[in-house]
Amino acid sequence: MSIDRDEVRRIADLARLEIAGGDVDRMAKELSAVLDFVAALNELDLADCEPTSMVPAAASLRDDEPDGRRLTSEAALAAAPERERDFFLVPPVVENVNP
């Protein structure tokens, strides 16, 4: 599937990303390559393949019992650079965003 310059700009606008004019062609090429790869994966015949997992089933089925340790608010906030009552104060991550 081919992505053109206009589609890259539309996607960037939806994601609120700024893409420099010289990077639009490169992004179109890279996004097209990703979509071509996914299309190739969709063509694979996986009917006889068993599902696999990287996590042993026993690890995900262990009992979730508390071990008696507990972190109090005071201990958690002891090294905080800034706090207000029982909360961490952090700088804003996104500023001046127009919905």
N, C-alpha and C positions, 0 to 999 in steps of 0.2 A: 504494500500500500504506500502510496506516495503522499507526503505532506508538503504543501507548497508554502511560500512565504506568508501569504495571507492567513493561512491556518495557524502557522506558528505565532503570528501576531495576535490572533484571536485567543489562542490558548494562553499566551502570556498575559493578555489583558484579563482573562477570567481568573488567572492565578495571581494577578496583581504583581507580575514580574516585569522588570525592565530589561529588555534585551537590546544591546547596542546594534545599530544597523548592520555592521559588518558580521555580526554573529548569527543573524537570522538564517542565512543560507546554510551555515554549519549545523544549526539546530534542526532545520528542516531535514537535512541529510541524516543526522543522528536519530531523530524521531522516526523517520521512515525505516531505518535499519532495525530499530527496536520492533516496530510493527511487523516487518517482514520476518523477523526471528520468531515472534509469537505465532504468526501464521504458519510457519514451518513446524512449530511444536504442535499446533492443532491438527496437523496432518499425520502425526504418529499414531500407529495402531497399538494401543495399550490395553486391549481387551484381556490378554493373558498375563498381564503383569500384576503381581501382588502389591498392595499398598505397603509403603514403608514408613518408618518413623525414626527420627534421630534420637528420640528419648525413650529409654526402656519403659515399658508399660508399668513395671513395678514402681518406678520412681514417681509416676504421676498418681499412684493409688495409695500412697502412704497415709497414715493417720495424721491429721492436722491438729495435733495437741499442743497447747501452750507449754513452754518449758519453764515457766515460772519467772523468767526475766521480763522486766518491763522498763521502758524508757519514759521517764516522767517529762512533763512539759518543761520544767525548770532545767533538767539535765540536757534536753534537746536544744534549748535556747541559750544555754550557758555561753557558748562560743559564737553566737550570732552577732554579726557586726551591727545590726539594727533590729530592734523588735518593738512591738507595741502590745502591751499586755501579754497574752499567750500566743502571739502570732509573729512570724518572721516578716520583716519589711524588706521588700525587694524592689529594684527599679523596674519601671514599666518595660515590657518587652516590645510592644508595638505602640507607637505614638502617632497621633494625627492621621488615623485611618478613617476615610469617608466610606460609610457603608453603601 
